[in-house]
Amino acid sequence: MPAQLPPDIDAIKGFLHPDEAQALYRWAQASSKAGPVLEIGSYCGKSTLYLGLAAHENGSTVFALDHHRGSEEHQQGEMFHDPALYDAEMAQVDTFRAFRHNIERAGLNDTVVPVVAGSAAAARHWQTPLAMVFIDGGHSLDAALTDYRCWAGHIKPGGILAIHDVYADAAKGGQAPRAVYRLALQSGLFALLEQVESLAVLRRL
């Protein structure tokens, strides 16, 4: 089937503003001409579809990295827990089934490569240079710093680092992604290109 966004894309579970989705698509379309894209934190695949469609148009690849056990805020008793994504038999969150279903419906099986693992484990022997990295994994400070430290060094010069949920006002969201954003700027290796809602887009110098 041809690759395309499902008509009910807005109904797919996820936390992505439409303007952020369009920005992800635009930057992935531009950067994936130079190499593969890595997404950290796929959840049910909503953002993956935008990245994947852009990469598909360039004959490129999206590596979609997620352990699919949910972030801290997705666990039982937490604000964003979804009972429909809870595997009672395993007593764990499991988003991989929904993710795989959404990727297949969009015709992106040959573009999106799921990497079902934690960030540090996946990065341990990684060798492939990346044209774009999108960080949207765990929002604890430890998880966010691990994602940045494991993967920022794999971005090609001129490549893109996109970070989701960057809020100046702590009342609007957790500050771990903002801490990573500031660390990237302070490193002197990245420059801000734009911010769309909570999505910060930086270029590797």
Phi, psi and omega in degrees: 000148179292146179289131178196154176292136175299146180298337179258033183308323182290342180272350179290136182299135180165174186230071187221119176291144180305323179291326176293320179300316180293324177293318177301315180300314183297314182287325177292323178297320180287316188278329185290353172294336184260355181158185183285163178248142173242127173253129176251108182100085185265333183054242181264004172098010183298307179292328180300325181296319179292316177297317183294319179297319179296315180294322179301320181296337180255007182066028183256192187226144170246122170270118185255101187263122178193137175282348176061027173253008177082151174279180182305318185284354180263355185283164180305134179088352181263166190302320187254022177292134178241110182303332181292342181255015182257128178266102184295325181297319179270349182057043180212154168294142176216102181264358187292323180299314179296319178301308183298320179299316182291322178295318180293319179299328181276357180071032186247018181299331181270359180247319184264123179252107179290136173241100186268092185192168171283160186299312183295320180295318181293328184279345191306318181239023183291135181234346189279123174296146185242139179276337180204138173235129177247114181263115178209043182268217179300145185255012168287157181298319181298315181294316182295318179293321177299315179301314182295311185292329179285328194241338184300325181289348179268356181281129179297149169305132185089351180282178188246135168244116178247134182234125182267153176067043175266110183237130174288328181263115182298338180291340182269343181176165179301157187260358180299314177299325178293324177297320178293318177302314180293321178298319179298316179294318182292339180292338184079002181265348185226149176231141180289131175261314178194162169232126179243111187054241181261009181265114177263131182241122182236154177251137175285123183278000000 
